[in-house]
Amino acid sequence: MKHDQEAREEREEEAGLLRKIARLDAEIETAGRFTVWVRRSERALLTERLATLRRKAVLTRYRNIMNRLNGHPPVHARLQQVRRELERERQPTWAGRHPRALRPRAEEAELEREREREESRRAGVEERDDHRKGVERARRARREAQLRHAEQREALQEWPKEEKPSEGKRSQEKGRGSGGAGESRRSEESRPAT
């Protein structure tokens, strides 16, 4: 497989770099000052190349894992699948029948099972996404309701302080109101009738 071959080549290159670095380390220990400086700069370049190679390998591994988790086969597998399909389509037909008719029944059944698995996997992913979105929506609605209730509670707690008159003031107003009415009656009575 091309993918395995690339991984093997990367491992071989990494092993070669490690050998060169070890050789330079051994040379640095016994060499003169100028040679040490040259070898150290060479070693720095090799170390940088090794780090880049390892980083690339890690990223490739990560991408393959994420693709597998998301239900995508790696690129090389998809290419192979396309090639196989094209080869099948190029097979000679007989009696005007489609090349698919030439496939053995076991292979046809396997392809059908694979299609079903892919559909069920896709349905599962969609279901998980819908569930996650629903959970997020419910969480957001709950949070908004909590915030609304908190605002209402704060408004209710602030309202009595600003709006409601105290009990002492109410009794004074009642006393004034009744006294005021009596005084107005008295003034009306004392007024001479015209």
N, C-alpha and C positions, 0 to 999 in steps of 0.2 A: 504494500500500500504506500502511496506517495506520502501520506501523512506520517506514517511510521518511519519511512526513509528520512524525511526531514528531521524528525526527532532524533534519529540515530546520528545523522550528520552533526546536529547541534551538540549532542553528547560527546561525539568524537572531537569536535572543535574545542569544547570546554576542557576535555582531558588534555588536549595538546597545549592549550593556554596554561593550564595548571603545571604541566611539565616544564614549559619554558620559564614560568615564574620561579619554580623551584630551582632550575638551573641558574637563573640570574641571581637568586638569593645566595646560592653556594659561591658563585663567582664574586659577588659583592664582598663577602667575608674575607676573601684573600687578596683582592685587587688593590691597586694604588688609588690615590685620591681622584684623579681625572676619570679613570675607568669606572670607579664607583659612581661618580656623578652621571656618566653616560648610561650605565646599567640601571641606575635608579630611575632615570627618565624613561628608559625602555620598559622597565617594570611597571611604572605608573600607567603607561599606555596600555600594556597588556591587562593590567588590573581593571582599567576602565572598560576595555573590550569585553572582559569576562563578566563584569557587572551588567553591561548592556545585554549580553547574550542571556544571562540568567533572568534579567527583567523581561526580556522578550518571551522566554519560555514560560515564565509565570503568567504573563498576560495571555498567552495562547491557551494555557491550561484553564485559566479563569474564563476566557471566552467560550471554550468548549463546554465547561461545566454549566455556564449560564445558558448556552444554547440548548444543552440537554434538559435543563430545568424548564426552559420555556417551550420545550417540545420541538426545537429545530435540530435536525441532525447536523453534524459538522459539514463544512463546505465540501470536503473531499467525498463524503458519503453521498451528498446530494448530486455531485457531478457524476459519480459512478452510477447512481440510479438513473440519471438522465441518459447516460451513454447506453446502459442496458435497454432502456425503453426505445431509444433510437435504433439500436441493433435489431430489436424485436420487430419494429415497424418495417425495417428493410428486408426482413425475411421474405422469401418468395411466397406468394399466395397461390392457392389453387382453387379452382371453381369459383373465382371471384370473391372468395371469403376473406374477411379481414384477418390480418396476422394474429389477432388475439385468439382466433379460432384454433390456431396451431399450438397454443400453449397447452401443456399438460394440465389435467384437472387439478392435480395437487398444487401446482404453481398458481393456478387461478384461484383456488381456495385460499392459499396463503396470502395472495395479494388482497383478496376480499377481506380476510381477517385483519390484515395490516391497515386497510382503509377504515374498517370499523373501529380498530384501536385508536387510530388517529382522530376519527370523529368523536369518540368517547372522551379522549384526552382533551380535545378542543372544547367539548361541551363542559367538561370538568373545570377547565381554566376559566371559561366564560361564567360558569356558575359561581366559582370562587370570587371572580371579579365583581359580579353582581352582589354577592353576599357582603364583600368588603365595602362596596359603595353604599349598600344599605346600612351597614353598621356605622359607617362614617356619617351618613345622613342623619341617622337616629341620634348619634353622639352629638352632632352639631345642633340638632333641634333641642335636645335635652339641655345643652349648655346655654342656648339662647333663652330657653324657658327659665333656667336658673337665674340668668342675668336679669330677665324681665321681672321675676319674682323679687329678686334682691332690690331692684330699682323701686318697685312698688312698695316694698317694706320700708325702704329708706324714706320714700315720700310720705308714707303714713306716719312714720316716726317723727318726721320734721313738721308735718301739718299741725298737730295739736299745739306745738310750741308757738307757731306763728299765728294761727287762725283762732283756735278755741279760747274764749275768755275764761278767766279763772272763776271759781265758785264765789269768792269774796266780792268780786266786781259785779257778778250777777245779782247778788242780794242787795248791793248798794243801788244798782240800777232800778230794781223792783221798788225799793223804798222811795227813791227819787220819783219814779213814775207815779206812784200812788199819791205822794205828797204834792207833786206838781199838779195832779188832776184836782185835788182838794183846793189848792190855792186858786186855780183858774175858776172853780165854781164860786169861791168866796168873792173874787174880784167881780164876777158877773152879777152876783147878788147885790154887792155894794154899789154898783153902777146905777145911777138914777135912770129910770125908764123915761124915754122920750116919746 
